[in-house]
């Protein structure tokens, strides 16, 4: 089986990261960790988009060279990914010489087969989006909307890609491949965008207007337009044309491609990822079987409004991770949003999820399970032969959780996967309340029953720690250390069966997993 190749949209290095960037990377990291736990080899690629007119202008304003400017911004991203425990296998930076060579080789191929042509143009241009606009982008009043920012009229010559030649193929592909875009309803957005007369794509900018880009190999007066540069990272860092371009240290492209998951935000689905990207691949000779799958996530909003600098409601994930821990933040952003849909960021909900669910539910279960075992049995577990309906019911919940968890995680319903694991936590806490180990400990005749209860609690927690590991890897590793059990080499989810803790297993010392935070939720 080929490796599970998962990528995220590369981040534009014109400003530091915000909560939306953090969510996307954690989402991909969780899926990468889950797939590894499920027995798949994984290659996870992420990175930074470093070229473009906005970067060039920002660097000039800061009185820095573009490279120094993007290196500084890139440092903010890599530091945050390290803090949030996002562990990628490949790093894509579009200023990497290996990437530049692939982009130029790809453009030369398209030029040589007649897919590129030069033409003059007079029209309107969005400075913010670095995109030429047509009448399709005008609002009902005939005016370009605020989303385009500053719009200027330009007259210049540029190179164009024959995008229109491939639009009918793309429509047919989308209709015949319902799994191309997740969630499926996003495909309708793409098909709607393809209605009307197809437009070719301007793929260059004159050197006198934009110098911070990859030069066209067949015309030194122009540099490559951002999307042909940025989108190509998904194949350039996967080893595409590595031999032809003399690129070393990259994966075997034939073994890795196609990607099973391009994780992107809904704002860059159309036209970049669902129109430009598959058509670029098709024009280069990629077959239908080699078109990657798009996983489209929604936005984090604030009281229904999109989080953005212009609205002044940007949320700094660094601050949140410092307060709620990286795992606390990872849990919240995975638990409170359904992949593919929007969600409202709520500081009140974040405080509650940490204190009630993580500290009060998950952490408290671990703490009292180990404490009771230490107090009554010196931390030594004895499964014994005692059994009853309450024990059997907890074992059944544990077994059923794995089945549901696998189904939900495989279908990108990560919030439901967490819910499946949490049923064990809820049942185990209720199990403590119903069996009353503190009362059993007072009656020597109930010794076997007490042993079974303590064992069931510890064993259930081992299962929880495995299921929640992709979401909270640091906390779950800490929990397993307290339990005194580590996942064996090569351990996968199919190995998750009752009886992982053997007779005589020694538990460790309990330490609060998520110490309660004394934070008052903000007033509604």
C-alpha positions as CSV (number, residue, x, y, z in Angstrom):
1,X,0.0,0.0,0.0
2,X,1.3,3.5,-0.9
3,X,2.0,5.9,1.9
4,X,-0.9,8.2,3.0
5,X,0.2,11.5,1.5
6,X,-1.4,14.4,3.3
7,X,-0.7,18.1,2.7
8,X,-2.0,21.4,3.9
9,X,-2.3,24.7,2.0
10,X,1.1,26.5,2.4
11,X,0.8,29.6,4.5
12,X,1.4,33.0,2.9
13,X,4.3,34.7,4.7
14,X,3.0,38.2,4.7
15,X,1.7,38.2,8.3
16,X,2.1,35.9,11.4
17,X,-0.2,33.0,11.9
18,X,-3.7,33.1,13.5
19,X,-6.2,30.6,14.9
20,X,-7.3,29.5,11.3
21,X,-3.7,28.6,10.4
22,X,-3.4,26.6,13.7
23,X,-6.7,24.8,13.2
24,X,-5.7,23.6,9.7
25,X,-2.3,22.3,10.7
26,X,-3.6,20.6,13.8
27,X,-6.4,19.0,11.7
28,X,-3.8,17.6,9.3
29,X,-1.5,16.5,12.1
30,X,-4.4,14.7,13.9
31,X,-5.2,12.8,10.7
32,X,-1.6,12.0,10.0
33,X,-1.2,10.6,13.6
34,X,-4.4,8.6,13.3
35,X,-3.4,7.0,10.0
36,X,0.0,6.0,11.4
37,X,-1.8,4.5,14.4
38,X,-4.1,2.7,12.0
39,X,-1.1,1.0,10.4
40,X,-0.5,3.3,7.4
41,X,2.9,4.8,6.4
42,X,2.4,8.6,6.3
43,X,4.0,11.5,4.6
44,X,2.8,14.9,5.9
45,X,3.8,18.0,3.9
46,X,3.2,21.6,4.9
47,X,5.1,24.8,4.4
48,X,5.1,28.4,3.3
49,X,4.2,30.4,0.2
50,X,6.9,33.1,0.1
51,X,6.6,34.9,-3.2
52,X,4.2,37.6,-4.5
53,X,3.5,41.3,-4.8
54,X,2.2,41.7,-1.3
55,X,5.4,40.2,0.2
56,X,7.5,42.5,-2.0
57,X,5.6,45.6,-0.9
58,X,5.7,44.6,2.8
59,X,9.4,44.0,2.6
60,X,10.0,47.4,1.0
61,X,7.9,49.0,3.7
62,X,9.9,47.2,6.4
63,X,13.2,48.2,4.6
64,X,14.2,44.6,4.3
65,X,15.0,42.3,1.4
66,X,12.1,40.0,0.5
67,X,14.1,36.9,1.6
68,X,14.9,38.4,5.0
69,X,11.3,39.5,5.4
70,X,9.8,36.0,4.6
71,X,12.4,34.3,6.7
72,X,11.2,36.3,9.7
73,X,7.6,35.6,9.1
74,X,8.3,31.9,8.4
75,X,10.0,31.7,11.9
76,X,6.6,32.6,13.5
77,X,4.9,29.7,11.7
78,X,7.6,27.1,12.5
79,X,7.7,28.1,16.1
80,X,4.0,27.8,16.4
81,X,3.9,24.3,14.8
82,X,6.6,23.2,17.2
83,X,4.6,24.6,20.2
84,X,1.4,22.8,19.0
85,X,3.2,19.5,18.4
86,X,2.5,19.6,14.6
87,X,5.0,17.0,13.3
88,X,5.4,17.1,9.5
89,X,7.6,14.9,7.4
90,X,8.3,17.4,4.6
91,X,8.7,21.2,4.6
92,X,7.8,23.2,1.5
93,X,9.2,26.7,1.1
94,X,8.7,28.2,-2.3
95,X,12.0,29.9,-2.3
96,X,13.7,26.5,-2.1
97,X,15.9,26.1,-5.3
98,X,14.5,22.6,-5.8
99,X,11.0,24.0,-6.0
100,X,12.0,26.7,-8.4
101,X,13.6,24.2,-10.7
102,X,10.4,22.1,-10.8
103,X,8.2,25.1,-11.4
104,X,10.3,26.2,-14.3
105,X,10.5,22.7,-15.8
106,X,6.7,22.4,-15.5
107,X,6.2,25.8,-17.2
108,X,8.6,24.9,-20.0
109,X,6.6,21.6,-20.6
110,X,3.3,23.6,-20.8
111,X,5.0,26.2,-23.1
112,X,6.4,23.5,-25.4
113,X,3.1,21.8,-25.9
114,X,1.3,25.0,-26.7
115,X,-0.6,25.4,-23.5
116,X,0.9,28.9,-22.9
117,X,0.6,32.0,-25.0
118,X,1.4,35.7,-24.8
119,X,-1.2,38.4,-25.1
120,X,-1.9,42.1,-24.2
121,X,-4.6,42.9,-21.7
122,X,-6.4,46.0,-20.5
123,X,-8.6,45.5,-17.4
124,X,-9.0,45.6,-13.7
125,X,-6.6,44.1,-11.1
126,X,-7.0,43.3,-7.4
127,X,-3.9,44.2,-5.6
128,X,-4.9,42.2,-2.5
129,X,-5.7,39.0,-4.3
130,X,-3.0,39.5,-7.0
131,X,-5.6,38.6,-9.6
132,X,-7.1,40.1,-12.8
133,X,-10.8,40.6,-12.4
134,X,-13.6,40.1,-14.9
135,X,-17.3,41.2,-14.9
136,X,-18.1,37.9,-13.0
137,X,-16.4,39.4,-9.9
138,X,-18.6,42.5,-9.9
139,X,-21.5,42.8,-7.5
140,X,-25.1,43.4,-8.6
141,X,-24.3,47.2,-8.5
142,X,-21.5,46.7,-11.0
143,X,-18.8,47.5,-8.4
144,X,-16.0,45.2,-7.3
145,X,-16.7,44.1,-3.6
146,X,-14.6,45.0,-0.6
147,X,-13.1,41.4,-0.6
148,X,-11.0,42.5,-3.6
149,X,-9.4,45.4,-1.7
150,X,-7.7,48.0,-3.9
151,X,-8.7,47.5,-7.6
152,X,-6.6,49.3,-10.3
153,X,-6.9,49.4,-14.0
154,X,-3.9,48.0,-15.9
155,X,-2.8,47.7,-19.5
156,X,0.1,45.2,-20.0
157,X,1.3,42.2,-21.8
158,X,1.4,38.8,-20.1
159,X,1.6,35.1,-20.5
160,X,-1.6,33.0,-20.3
161,X,-2.5,29.4,-19.7
162,X,-5.2,27.8,-21.8
163,X,-7.4,27.0,-18.8
164,X,-10.5,27.1,-20.9
165,X,-9.4,24.1,-23.0
166,X,-9.9,21.9,-19.9
167,X,-13.0,23.2,-18.3
168,X,-15.3,20.6,-19.8
169,X,-13.0,17.8,-18.7
170,X,-13.1,19.2,-15.1
171,X,-16.9,19.4,-15.1
172,X,-17.0,15.7,-16.2
173,X,-14.4,14.7,-13.7
174,X,-16.2,16.4,-10.8
175,X,-19.5,14.7,-11.8
176,X,-17.9,11.3,-12.1
177,X,-15.8,11.4,-9.0
178,X,-18.0,12.3,-6.0
179,X,-15.1,11.7,-3.6
180,X,-12.9,14.4,-5.2
181,X,-14.1,17.0,-2.8
182,X,-15.0,16.6,0.9
183,X,-17.5,17.5,2.1
184,X,-19.5,16.6,-1.1
185,X,-21.7,19.7,-1.1
186,X,-18.6,21.8,-1.9
187,X,-18.5,20.3,-5.4
188,X,-21.7,22.3,-6.2
189,X,-19.8,25.5,-5.4
190,X,-17.1,24.5,-8.0
191,X,-19.6,23.5,-10.7
192,X,-21.5,26.8,-10.2
193,X,-18.2,28.7,-10.6
194,X,-17.6,26.9,-13.9
195,X,-20.8,28.1,-15.4
196,X,-20.6,30.6,-18.2
197,X,-17.7,31.4,-20.6
198,X,-14.4,29.9,-19.4
199,X,-11.5,32.3,-19.0
200,X,-7.8,31.6,-19.6
201,X,-5.5,32.2,-16.7
202,X,-2.8,34.9,-16.6
203,X,0.3,33.1,-15.3
204,X,2.9,35.9,-15.3
205,X,3.7,39.4,-14.0
206,X,6.1,41.8,-15.8
207,X,9.4,42.0,-14.1
208,X,9.2,45.8,-13.7
209,X,6.1,45.4,-11.6
210,X,7.0,42.2,-9.7
211,X,10.6,41.0,-9.2
212,X,10.0,38.7,-6.2
213,X,9.0,35.6,-8.0
214,X,10.3,32.7,-10.2
215,X,11.4,33.8,-13.6
216,X,9.7,32.3,-16.6
217,X,12.3,30.0,-18.3
218,X,11.2,31.0,-21.8
219,X,10.8,34.8,-21.2
220,X,13.2,36.6,-18.8
221,X,11.0,39.7,-18.8
222,X,8.4,38.0,-16.6
223,X,8.0,36.1,-13.3
224,X,5.6,33.3,-12.5
225,X,2.2,34.2,-11.1
226,X,1.6,33.1,-7.5
227,X,-0.8,30.2,-8.0
228,X,1.4,28.3,-10.5
229,X,4.2,28.7,-8.0
230,X,2.3,27.9,-4.8
231,X,0.2,25.0,-6.0
232,X,3.2,23.2,-7.5
233,X,4.6,22.6,-4.0
234,X,2.3,19.6,-3.6
235,X,4.2,17.8,-6.4
236,X,7.7,19.5,-6.3
237,X,8.4,18.4,-2.7
238,X,6.9,15.0,-3.4
239,X,9.6,14.3,-5.9
240,X,8.0,15.3,-9.2
241,X,10.6,15.7,-12.0
242,X,13.3,15.2,-9.3
243,X,15.6,13.3,-11.7
244,X,15.1,15.7,-14.5
245,X,15.7,18.7,-12.2
246,X,18.6,17.2,-10.3
247,X,16.7,17.4,-7.0
248,X,18.0,15.3,-4.2
249,X,16.5,14.3,-0.8
250,X,12.9,14.1,-2.0
251,X,10.4,11.2,-1.9
252,X,9.8,8.7,-4.7
253,X,7.1,10.5,-6.6
254,X,5.6,7.3,-8.2
255,X,5.4,5.7,-4.7
256,X,3.8,8.8,-3.1
257,X,1.4,10.4,-5.6
258,X,-1.5,11.0,-5.7
259,X,-2.2,12.7,-2.4
260,X,-5.1,11.2,-0.5
261,X,-5.8,14.5,1.3
262,X,-5.1,18.2,0.3
263,X,-6.3,20.0,3.5
264,X,-7.4,23.5,2.5
265,X,-9.8,26.3,3.7
266,X,-13.0,26.9,1.9
267,X,-11.8,30.3,0.8
268,X,-9.2,28.9,-1.5
269,X,-11.3,26.1,-3.0
270,X,-12.5,28.2,-5.9
271,X,-10.7,28.9,-8.1
272,X,-7.3,27.9,-7.0
273,X,-7.5,24.3,-5.7
274,X,-10.6,23.0,-7.4
275,X,-10.2,24.7,-10.8
276,X,-6.6,25.8,-11.4
277,X,-4.9,22.9,-9.7
278,X,-6.6,19.9,-11.3
279,X,-6.5,21.6,-14.7
280,X,-2.8,22.2,-14.3
281,X,-2.2,18.5,-13.6
282,X,-4.5,17.5,-16.4
283,X,-2.6,19.7,-18.9
284,X,0.7,18.2,-17.7
285,X,-0.6,14.7,-18.6
286,X,-1.7,13.5,-15.2
287,X,-4.5,10.9,-15.5
288,X,-7.8,11.0,-13.8
289,X,-6.5,8.5,-11.3
290,X,-3.7,10.9,-10.4
291,X,-5.9,13.8,-9.4
292,X,-5.6,14.4,-5.6
293,X,-8.5,14.6,-3.1
294,X,-9.5,17.9,-1.5
295,X,-10.5,18.1,2.1
296,X,-12.1,21.5,2.6
297,X,-12.5,22.8,6.1
298,X,-14.6,25.7,7.3
299,X,-13.8,28.9,9.2
300,X,-13.5,29.8,12.8
301,X,-15.8,32.8,13.2
302,X,-16.4,35.2,16.1
303,X,-20.0,35.8,16.8
304,X,-20.9,34.8,13.3
305,X,-18.3,37.0,11.6
306,X,-15.1,35.7,10.0
307,X,-12.0,36.2,12.0
308,X,-9.8,38.7,10.2
309,X,-7.3,41.5,10.8
310,X,-9.6,44.0,9.2
311,X,-12.3,43.3,11.8
312,X,-9.9,43.4,14.7
313,X,-10.9,40.0,16.0
314,X,-7.8,38.0,15.3
315,X,-7.1,35.3,17.9
316,X,-3.5,34.5,18.7
317,X,-3.0,30.7,19.1
318,X,0.3,31.3,20.9
319,X,-1.4,33.0,23.8
320,X,-4.1,30.3,23.9
321,X,-1.5,27.5,23.9
322,X,0.4,29.2,26.7
323,X,-2.8,29.4,28.8
324,X,-4.6,26.1,28.0
325,X,-1.5,24.0,26.9
326,X,-1.0,22.9,23.4
327,X,-3.1,19.8,24.0
328,X,-5.9,21.7,25.5
329,X,-6.1,23.9,22.5
330,X,-5.8,21.0,20.1
331,X,-8.7,19.3,21.9
332,X,-10.9,22.3,21.7
333,X,-10.3,23.1,18.0
334,X,-11.0,19.4,17.1
335,X,-13.9,18.9,19.4
336,X,-15.9,22.1,18.6
337,X,-16.0,22.0,14.8
338,X,-17.2,19.5,12.3
339,X,-14.7,19.1,9.5
340,X,-16.0,21.0,6.4
341,X,-18.2,23.4,8.4
342,X,-17.9,26.7,10.2
343,X,-17.8,27.1,14.0
344,X,-17.9,30.1,16.4
345,X,-14.8,30.5,18.5
346,X,-15.9,30.9,22.2
347,X,-13.5,31.7,25.0
348,X,-16.2,30.6,27.4
349,X,-16.5,27.2,25.7
350,X,-12.7,26.9,25.7
351,X,-12.5,27.5,29.5
352,X,-15.3,25.0,30.0
353,X,-13.8,22.3,27.8
354,X,-10.5,22.6,29.6
355,X,-11.8,22.7,33.2
356,X,-14.9,20.5,32.9
357,X,-14.0,18.0,30.2
358,X,-10.2,17.7,30.4
359,X,-9.5,18.6,34.1
360,X,-12.8,17.4,35.7
361,X,-13.6,14.5,33.4
362,X,-10.5,13.0,31.8
363,X,-7.8,14.1,34.2
364,X,-9.9,13.4,37.3
365,X,-10.6,9.8,36.1
366,X,-6.9,9.1,35.7
367,X,-6.0,10.7,39.0
368,X,-8.5,8.9,41.2
369,X,-8.0,5.5,39.4
370,X,-4.3,5.5,40.1
371,X,-4.7,7.0,43.6
372,X,-7.2,4.3,44.6
373,X,-5.0,1.6,43.2
374,X,-2.0,3.0,45.1
375,X,-3.9,3.4,48.3
376,X,-5.6,0.0,48.4
377,X,-3.2,-2.2,46.5
378,X,0.2,-0.4,46.4
379,X,-0.4,0.3,42.7
380,X,-0.3,-3.4,41.7
381,X,-3.1,-4.6,39.5
382,X,-4.7,-8.0,39.7
383,X,-7.3,-8.9,37.1
384,X,-8.5,-12.0,39.0
385,X,-11.4,-14.1,38.0
386,X,-14.2,-12.0,39.5
387,X,-16.7,-10.7,37.0
388,X,-20.2,-9.2,37.0
389,X,-22.6,-7.2,34.7
390,X,-21.0,-3.9,35.6
391,X,-17.6,-5.1,34.5
392,X,-19.0,-6.6,31.3
393,X,-20.8,-3.3,30.5
394,X,-17.6,-1.3,30.8
395,X,-15.7,-3.7,28.6
396,X,-18.5,-3.5,26.0
397,X,-18.3,0.3,26.0
398,X,-14.6,0.1,25.4
399,X,-15.0,-2.4,22.6
400,X,-17.8,-0.4,20.9
401,X,-15.8,2.8,21.2
402,X,-13.0,1.5,18.9
403,X,-15.4,0.5,16.2
404,X,-17.2,3.8,16.1
405,X,-13.9,5.7,16.5
406,X,-12.4,4.0,13.4
407,X,-15.5,4.8,11.3
408,X,-15.7,8.4,12.3
409,X,-12.0,9.2,12.1
410,X,-11.7,7.5,8.6
411,X,-14.5,9.8,7.4
412,X,-12.9,13.0,8.8
413,X,-15.6,13.3,11.5
414,X,-12.9,13.9,14.1
415,X,-15.3,15.5,16.6
416,X,-17.4,12.3,16.5
417,X,-14.2,10.2,16.9
418,X,-13.5,12.1,20.1
419,X,-17.1,11.6,21.3
420,X,-16.7,7.9,20.7
421,X,-13.6,7.8,23.0
422,X,-15.3,10.0,25.5
423,X,-18.0,7.4,26.1
424,X,-15.4,5.4,27.8
425,X,-14.4,8.3,30.0
426,X,-18.1,9.0,30.9
427,X,-18.8,5.3,31.6
428,X,-15.6,4.8,33.6
429,X,-16.4,7.8,35.9
430,X,-20.0,6.4,36.4
431,X,-18.4,3.0,37.1
432,X,-16.4,4.5,40.0
433,X,-19.6,6.0,41.4
434,X,-21.6,2.8,41.1
435,X,-19.0,0.3,42.3
436,X,-17.7,2.6,45.2
437,X,-14.1,1.2,45.5
438,X,-13.7,3.2,48.7
439,X,-16.5,1.1,50.3
440,X,-15.3,-2.2,48.8
441,X,-11.9,-1.5,50.4
442,X,-13.4,-1.6,53.9
443,X,-14.8,-5.2,53.4
444,X,-12.2,-8.0,53.1
445,X,-14.8,-10.2,51.6
446,X,-15.0,-7.8,48.6
447,X,-11.2,-8.0,47.9
448,X,-11.7,-9.8,44.5
449,X,-14.4,-7.4,43.5
450,X,-12.1,-4.4,44.4
451,X,-9.2,-5.9,42.4
452,X,-11.5,-6.2,39.3
453,X,-12.7,-2.7,39.6
454,X,-9.3,-1.2,39.9
455,X,-8.1,-3.3,37.0
456,X,-11.0,-2.3,34.8
457,X,-10.4,1.4,35.4
458,X,-6.7,1.3,34.5
459,X,-7.3,-0.9,31.5
460,X,-10.1,1.4,30.2
461,X,-7.8,4.4,30.6
462,X,-5.1,2.7,28.5
463,X,-7.7,2.4,25.7
464,X,-8.7,6.0,26.1
465,X,-5.0,7.1,25.9
466,X,-4.5,5.3,22.6
467,X,-7.7,6.7,21.0
468,X,-7.1,10.2,22.1
469,X,-3.4,10.2,21.2
470,X,-3.7,11.8,17.8
471,X,-5.6,14.7,19.4
472,X,-3.5,15.1,22.5
473,X,-0.2,13.3,22.0
474,X,1.7,14.9,24.9
475,X,-1.0,14.5,27.5
476,X,-1.7,10.9,26.5
477,X,2.0,10.0,26.6
478,X,2.1,11.5,30.1
479,X,-1.0,9.5,31.1
480,X,0.5,6.3,29.9
481,X,3.7,7.0,31.8
482,X,1.6,7.4,35.0
483,X,-0.1,4.1,34.2
484,X,3.2,2.5,33.5
485,X,2.4,1.3,30.0
486,X,3.9,2.3,26.7
487,X,2.7,1.4,23.3
488,X,4.9,-1.4,22.0
489,X,6.9,-0.9,18.8
490,X,4.6,-1.4,15.8
491,X,1.5,-1.1,17.9
492,X,-1.6,-0.3,15.8
493,X,-5.3,0.2,16.5
494,X,-6.1,-3.4,15.6
495,X,-3.9,-4.4,18.6
496,X,-6.1,-2.5,20.9
497,X,-7.8,-5.4,22.7
498,X,-8.8,-5.9,26.4
499,X,-6.0,-7.2,28.5
500,X,-3.1,-4.9,27.7
501,X,-2.2,-4.6,31.4
502,X,-1.0,-7.9,32.7
503,X,-1.4,-9.5,36.2
504,X,0.9,-7.8,38.6
505,X,1.2,-4.6,36.5
506,X,2.7,-1.8,38.6
507,X,1.0,1.7,38.2
508,X,3.1,4.8,38.6
509,X,2.5,8.0,40.6
510,X,-0.5,10.2,39.7
511,X,0.2,13.8,38.8
512,X,-2.7,16.1,37.6
513,X,-2.9,15.7,33.9
514,X,-4.8,19.0,33.3
515,X,-4.5,21.2,36.5
516,X,-7.6,23.2,36.8
517,X,-7.3,26.8,35.7
518,X,-8.7,29.6,37.8
519,X,-10.1,31.6,34.9
520,X,-13.5,33.2,35.0
521,X,-15.3,32.7,31.7
522,X,-16.0,36.1,30.0
523,X,-19.4,37.6,30.5
524,X,-21.9,36.7,27.8
